[in-house]
Amino acid sequence: MEWAQLSDAELLSLVREEGESSPDALRELQRRHFQAVKAFAAVCTVGSSAAEELAGNAWRRATTALRADPGVGAVRPHALCSVLRTTADWAGTAKREDLHEELVSWIQSYVSEGRGDSSADDFPRTSRAARAFGSLPAHAQTVLWHYAVEYDGVARIDQLLGGGTDEVSVLGRRARRDFYNAYVRMHQDEMREDECRRLQRTVLAYADQKSIETAADLLPHLERCAHCSQAVDDLGLMHVHCGALLAEALLPWGGPEYAASSLPSSAGARAAHGSQDDTAARTGAAGGAGDGERIHGDQHAGGWRGLMLRWSGGRAGGRLLGGDPGADDADARPGEERRRHRTRRVVQSAALVAACSLVVAVAYTGAFRPGSPQSAESPPARGGSQVTAQPARPSPTTATATATATVTATETAPPRGNGGGRPGGSGSEPPRGVPAVDTALEWLFDTVQGATTADSSANGILGTLFGDPLPALLNGALQFNGSQDVSSEGGVLDTASSFSVSVRVKLQDKGGSQTVVSQDGRAVSGFSLRYDAAEDRWAMAIRGDDSSEAGQSVALSDSSPEVGSWTRLTGVYDDPGNVIRLYVDGRLEDTVRHGRDWRADGAFTVGRGLLDGVPFQGLRGTVDEVRAFGSALSGQQVRDLAGRS
């Protein structure tokens, strides 16, 4: 058996079976992870022989737990935590002489200050960030730890996951999103005061860096509430450098030193591994590139890591030096906490500016190479297929796995035009370097007469306005109140084949899930481009059949929509690849697979969806520039639609 071809999960399964393959599977796991255990053991001890002994004891401890408990999570972070658990055992014996004095003091203070029992199963993963990480599936833990902390290349992570996975950078973004959501849920569930609940959205907006300014009552609340203050610290660091947060959360003593030992050695590799990993969702840059070429700036003491230390507020012990997060909050002098938060916010913003600058500089100097997620999309369709109101089903195609994604971004005002430069639009010319595509439908709402809107494509598919009153025309866009829609007379897209839909939308509120564009089947929508209130994300969804009982594949955006802000959404279904891609303002964010096609031949609709044969998820917001294409648009074509050729 080719042990190197198996994923960590497959090897663990063989180890737990305790059959003939168990010793070989365990040796392969040791080959992959024991050197990292030795590296961390060296951080904790004062001599090489002690480091060897500590590493051996910790590895045996880790493998015992891995055999017994399928829920321990990813191998590497669990094994590293076993090093600290073993040092806690040593600290109560004569072996403490082999440990760093600061580590022994930290273990003693951990117990004496009531933070927990160093012999407990959850030691040292007791912080909220560590518990949020522990709630993730093992594969999400693996990609998040190795991508954000270990700086492993794409090929290495793909090996640990077993190969045949989605693009690693997409998995990384998805894992960060799930990590964030898990943390926020824990923060909400553990609230004890009504004031915390009232200010929750404000706390999250402040932590998410949506504003340096704050509500008048937020900073006084953060001064006296360690619970919310910790959330601001953790979520802020999660956005600026997720790997630093994970290192300190799972390895609260020595984690940063271990993480620093994992950094690429050359300046070029550091620049190519830099800030993009942890800031792509916020800067709009592509997340990740080829093996060893992600964007992760220099994090030595003079670079990112020094910035993180300064960002932490210079507390005694330091969050990144193994100090207790939030331990000094109760002792802060009046006004000190307020100044600390303001200072940290300014430094945090400066960090983001530096990250953005690095990404832009790398982009202009050509450090992004073919093979990154932005260049790994499906090739442009040759010529495209013009879709009529009664599409014919194409011949079956063999499915192959490719990558896809979802994106969300906002614009401050809707740019208007007369149709020039729109791909497939009437009288338009294809942009330079972008193949022309045939447009199935183009409702720009520039011409609305009575209850109908014109189609600017060559197909002339009129849209009929429904509702009492009808959707209102405002500055060349249609405004919907939740019980209105615009629909074609028959089907426009063959949802059993490749297609793309693009629209500009501005939500009025987030009072519930709202469908922006869809096409009716008999019982449910064949697809829906919508706002998902449960996830607080944009979504592109396709069900597996024309039934409300059928499951659905959903691509979700990384960031939450902002009420009152224009967003350009583009959903793509790539039938040969069996994948859904969701773009926002031309940027690809998420990729999901969809394995079963079916044809929804009902009305193409703006402003609602369909469930159990009746309209639902009515839109409360404004829509402009609705386009449908009978092919899977390439990334370049989507970027051109977004004005980013």
N, C-alpha and C positions, 0 to 999 in steps of 0.2 A: 504494500500500500504506500502511496506517495503521501507521507504525513505532512509535508510542507504545503500540500494543496488543500488541506482541510482547514476550516475556520476554527477559531478558539472554541466556539460553541460545539462544533462537531467533536473536537478533541476531548472536551469536558464530558460529553456524553459517553465516549468510549472509556474514559477514566472511571466514570461512575458505574459503568456496567461491570467493571472489575473482571473482564474476560482476558483472553490471550493478548488482545491489542492494548490493554490498559497501560502496561509499562512503557510501550513505545509512544503512546499518545502523551503520557506524562513527560517523557523525555523531550518531546517536541515542544510542549508548553514551557518546559524549563529552558530549552534552547532560546525560545522567544523572549522570555521575561526575566530570567534569573540575573542577567547582567544588570538590569535596571534595579533589581532588589539589592545587588551588591553596591551599586552606585549610591543608593540612598543610605544603606548601612554605613558606608564610608563617611557620609555627612554626619551620622549620629555618634560615631565612635572616635577614639583618640589614637587608634593603631590599626594597622592593616590586618593583623591576626584577629583582632577583636571584630573587625568589619566582616571578615570571612565567617567567623563563628556566628555573628548576629544574622548574617544573610542566610546561612544554612538553617538556623533555627526558625527564622521567619518564613522561609520557603516551605519548610515542612508544616508549619502551622497553617499557612495559606492553603496548601494542597489538601490538608485534612478537612478544612472548612469547605473547600470547593467540591470535594467528594460528597460531603454530607448534606450540603444545602444548595439546591439549584437556584436559589434566589439571591446569591451573594453578588451577582452582577458581573461586570467586566473583570478580566483576570488581572490586568496590570494595576489599576488603582487598589484592588483588594489586596494584592500581594504587597504593595507598598505600605498600606495601612497595617499589615501584619508586622512590618518592621517596627512601627511605633508601639504596637501592642506588646511586642517582645521586649522592647526597651523598658516598658512599664513594669514587666515582670522582673527584669534585671535591676531596676531602680530600688527594689526592696531587698536586694541581696548584695553580696560582696562584688558582684559583677558591675555594680554601678561605677566602680573605679574605671571601667573601660568606656564609659559613656561620657560625652561632653558634659561639663559641669552645668552649662546653661540648660541642657536637655533635662537633667535630673531635677534642677530647680523648677523647670516648667511643669514636669509631671507632678511634683509635690504640690505646687500651687494649684494645679488643675483640680486636685482632690480637696485641698484645704479650703479653697474658695467656693466649694460647693458646685462646681461646674459639672461634676459627674464622677463616676467610679472608673478609674483607669483599667480595672479588670473586667468591665462590662463589655458585652458583645458589640455595642455601638461605639466604643472608644476607637479612634478619636473623632468619629464622624457624627458629632452631636449638634453642630451648627445648623441653622436653617438651610443654608446653601448646600451643605453636605447631605442633608436629608432629602432635599429636592433632587439632587443628583442621584441619590440612591433609589428614588422612586421611578427613574427612567428604565426602560428595557435595557438589557445587557448590550445589545448592538448599538443603541444610542449612547450609552456610557462609553463604549469602546471608541466610537468615532469622535466623540467630544473630547475625551481625555487625550487620545493620541494626536488629534488634529490641533487642539488648542494648547495643550501642555507639553506633550512630548515632541511636537514639531516633526512627526514622522511624515514621510512622503506618501503620495497617493497610492503607489504600488504596495507599500508596506501595510497601510490601513486596509486596502482591498484584500490582502492576504489574510489579515486577522479576521475580516468579515466573511471570508470564504469565496470572494470573487463573484462575478455576475450580479453585482449590486448596482444601484443607481450611482450616478456620478458622486464621488466622495464629497466634493464641495457642497452639493445639494443636500446630502445626508448631514453634513456638518451644520448647515444653516437650519435644517429641520430640527436637529438635536438641540441647537442653541435656543430655538423657539420653544421647544418642549421644556427645556430647562427653565427658561424664563417663566413660562406659564405655570409650571409646577411650583416655582418659588412664590409667585403671586398668589396662587391658591392657598399655600401654607400661610403666607402672611395674612390673608383674609380670614382663614379658619382659626388662627390663633389670636385674633384681636380680642381684647378684653374690655375695651372702653368704647363708648358710643362716639366719642370724638375721633377715634381712629377710623371708625366706619364712615363717619361723615366726611373725613378728609382723605379717604383712600385714593380716590381718583387724582386728587391734587398731589398726594405723595408720589404716586406712580408717574404722573406727568413730570414732576420735578426730578425724580430719579432717572427718567427716560430722556432727560436733557431737552425737553421740548421748550424750556424757557429757563433762563438764568434768574429771572424774577420769580417771586413767589406770592401766593395769597397772603394777606396780612396776618392771618392766624396760623400759617404753616410753620414758620421758624420757631415761634414760641412753643408750638406743639412738639417739634422735633427736639427742643431743649429738654423737655420733661419726659418724652416718651422714647425709651430705648428701643422699643419694638419697631416703631416706624423709622427712627433714626438709623437702625441697622439695615432696614430695607432700602433706604436711600443709599447708604454706603455700598451694600452688596449689588443692587441693581445698577447703580452707576458704574461700578467696577466691571460688572458683567458686560456692559455696553462698550466700555473702553478697552478692556482686556479680559475676556472670559477665562483664559488660561490662568491668569494671576489669581482670580477668584477661586478657581477650582484647586489650585495648588495650596492656597492657604486654608481652604475649607476641609479638604480631605487629609492634608498633611500639615496641621496647624503649627508644628515645629519642624523646621528644616525644609518645608515644601518649596519655597522660592529658590533655595540654594540647589535643590535637586533639579527644579525646572530649568535653572540657568545652565546646569551641566548638560541639558538636552538641546541647547541652542546650536544651530549650525555654526561651524567654526569660522567660515569665511565671511567677510563683510558682504560680498555679493550674494551669498546664500541667505544671509540675514535679511538683506534688502528684499530678496525675492520671496521671503517667507513672511513678510511683515504685516502691516496693520490691516490688510484687507480681510484677513480671516475673521477678525473680531469687529470690524467696522463696515463691512460690505453692505449690510442691510441698511446702514444709516448714511453711507456716502453715495450709494448707488453704483459702486464699482462691482465688478464680477467677483464672486467669492471663490477664490482658489484657482489654481492652474495645474499644469502638469506636475509629475512627481518631482518634489524638491523645488518647485518654483512658485509656491504660494507667497503672498505678500505679508510678511510678518516682521516689522521693523526691529532694529537693534534693541535688545532688552537688557543689555548689561547695565551695571549700576549707573553709568552715565547716560543711558538711553531710556528705553521704555520702563525698565524696572526702577530706575531712579525716579522717573516721573510718577510711577505708581506709589512709591514710598512717600514722595512729597504730597501726592493726592490724598493719601491716607490721613493726612493732618499732622504728621509728626508725633503721634502719640507715643508714650513710653511703651516700649516693647514692640509697637508697630504691628498693624494687622498682617503685614507681609513678613514680619520677623518672628511670628509665632505668638504675638500678644493676644489677649482675649478681646475679640471684637465687641466693642460697646462697653467694656469693663469700666472705663473711666467716665462714662456718660453721667453717672449719678454724682460724681465728684467734681464735675465741671463748674467753674465759677460762673456766676450770673453773666450772661452775654458772651461767654467764651464759646459755648456751643453754636450760637448764632454766627459768630465770626468764623468759626471752623467750617461750618456748612457753606458760608458764602465764599470763603477762600477755596474750599475744595471744588465748588461749582465752577469758579473761574479757571482753576487749573484743569479741571475735567474738560471744559470747553476748549482750552488750549490744546489739550491732548487730542481732541477730535480734529481740530484744525490741522495739527501736525500730521495726523493720520491721513486726512484728506489730501494734504499737500504731497505726502509720500506717494499716495496712489496716483495722483495726477502726474507727478514727476516720472514715475515708473511707466505710466501709460505713454507719455510723450517720448520717452527714451526707448520704447519698444521692448520693455521687459516682459510684457504679456506676449505669450507665444501661441501659435496654433496648438490646439489640444486643451486649452482652457475651456470651462463650461460655455463661455460665450461663443466659442468657435466649434463646439462639439454638438451643435444642434443639427437637425435634419437639413440636408442640402436643399436649396431652392427648388421648387417644383418647376419642371420644364413646361412652360407654356400655360399651365393651369388648365382646369376644366370648367367651362362655363356652365353654371348650374341654372336650370330653368325651374318653373313652378312645379313640374312633375318630373323629378329626377329619376333616372334609371339606375338600378343597382349595378355597380361595377363587378367585374369578375373577382373571385376570391383571391386574396393575397396572403402569402406566407408571412406570419408575424415574426418580427425580430425585435429584440429589446434595444431601445435607445433612450437617451436622456431627455427629460422635459422639465418644465418649471412654472412658477407663479410669481408675479411681481406686483407690488403696490407702491405708487409714488403719487405726489400731488402737485398741482399747478395752482397758481394764485388767481389766474384769470383765463377765460377761454379764448384762445387766439382765433380770430375769424378770418375767413378768406373766401374767394369766389370759386374754389374748386381746383385752382391751378396747383400742379405738383402732387395731387392726390393719386396714389396708385390705382389705376382702373377707373378713375373718375372721368366724367365727361370732358373731353378735350384735354385731359392731363397727359403728361409725358412721364415715363418711368424715370426715377432718379438715376443718376449716373452710377453704373456698377451694380444696379439692382434689376434682376430680370422682371419683365412686365408680368402682371397677373390679371386674369379676367375676374372682374368683380361681379358677384351674384346679385348684390343689392347695395345701395348707397342712399340712406336717408339722412340728409344734412339739415333738414328742417329750415332751409333757406326759403323754400316755397311751400307754404301751407295755405290751402284754399278751402275754406269751409271745414269739412270733416276729413280731408285727405291731404297727404303729404307726398310730394313728388319723389321719384327715384332717379338719382343722377347717373346711375349706371346705364349701360346699353339695354338692360332688360325691361325697364319701365314698370317695375312692380310697385304699384301704389300702396301706400299705407293708409288705413282707415282709422280715424281717431274715435275712441269709444269712451263714454263716461258722461255723467251729468253733474256739473258741467264738463265740457271737453277739456283735455290738457291745454294749459295756457301757453301761448307763444310769447317768450320773453327774450329779446335780444338774439333772435335766431336760434333759440333752444326751447325745448318743450319742458314744462314743469308739471309734475304728476303729484296727485294728492293721496295716493294709496288705493284708489278705486277707479283708476283710468288706465288705458293702454292704447297702443298703436299696433295694429295687426295687419298682416298681408291676407289676401284671400285664400291662398293655399300655401303649400310648403315651398321653401326657398332653398334649403340646404339638404343634402343627402347625409343624414347623421350616421349612416352605416359606413360612410367613407370619410376621407380627410376633409376637414373644413376649418375655417377660422372666422372669428367674430371680433370686431373692435368697436369700442364705444367710449365716449367721454361722459362722465357722470359726476354729479355733486349731490351728496346726501343732505337731506334736510334734518334728519335725526337718526338715532340708532335704536328706535323703540322696538325693533324686531327685525327678523330676517326679511330681506327685500330683494326681489329679482329684477335685474336691470334688463337683460335680454334672454330670450328663450325661444324654443320652437316646440309646438304642441305635438304630443302623441295622442293616443286615444284616452289614456288615463293619466299620464304624467308628462312632464317636459322631456323632450329628447336630449336636451342639454340645458343648463342654466348658468349664466354669468351673473353673480349675485353678491350681496352682502350677507354673510353668515353671522347672525347675532350671537350664537352660542360660542363661536370661536373669536368673535370680534375681528374678523378678517374678510377680505375679498375672497371669492371662491369661484372656481370653474368646476362644475359637477356634471357627470354623465352617469345615468343609471344603467344597470345591466340588462334591463328589459322594460317593457311598457307596463309596469305595475308598481304600485306604491310599496309593495312588499320587497321589491328587488333592491339589492344593495347598490351603492353608487361609489364611483371613484371621484375623489374631491382633491383638487389642487388648491392650497391655501397660500395667501400672501404672508410674508414675514411680519409686516407691520400693520397696525390697525388703521382703518380709514379715519380721516378727520372730517367731521361735519362741516359743511360749508366750503370745502376745498375741492377743486376740480381734480379728477383722477382719470387717466386714460387707461382703460383695461383692454387687454387683448387675450382672448382664449383661443388656443390652437388644439385641435385633435389630429394627431398624426397616425392615420390608420395603419400604414405598413409597420410602424414602430410600436403600435398599441400604446401610445402615451398621450397624456394631456399636458399642455404647457400653458401657464398663465403669466402674462406680462403686465406690468404697469409702467406707463411712460417709457415703454420700449425695453425695460429691463426684465430679465428672466429670474424668477425667484424660486419656484417650486416645480417638482417633477413627480407625477404619479403615473402608474400604469393602468390601463383599462383594457380588459381582455375580451369583452363581449359586445358586438355591434348589433344595433337594430335601427330600423328606419322610422323616424317620427315624421309623418307626412302632413301634419297639421300646420296651422298658421305660425309664421315667424312673428314674434311679438316683442314689443318693448314695453316695460312697465309692470309685468306680472309673470308668474309661473303657472304651472298646472299640476294639481294633485287630486287623484281620484276623480278626474274628469271635470273639476271645477277650478276656477281661478284662485290663486293664493299668493302670498308674499308680495302684495302690491307695493310698488315703489313710491316713496315719499322723497322726491328730489328732482333734479333737473338733468336732462339728457341731451346730448348733441353728437353729431357725426357718427351715426350708426352705419357700420359697414359689415358685409358678410362676403366670404370668399369660399369657393368650392375647392380649396386646396389648403394644405398645411403651409402657412407662411414661414419663411426662414426668419432667423433672428434679425438679419439685416433689413428685411422688408418690414418687420414689426418696428424696428428702430426708426425707419423712415416715416412710418405712420405717426410715430411719436415726435417727429421733427428732429430726430437724432441720427441723420444719415451718416 
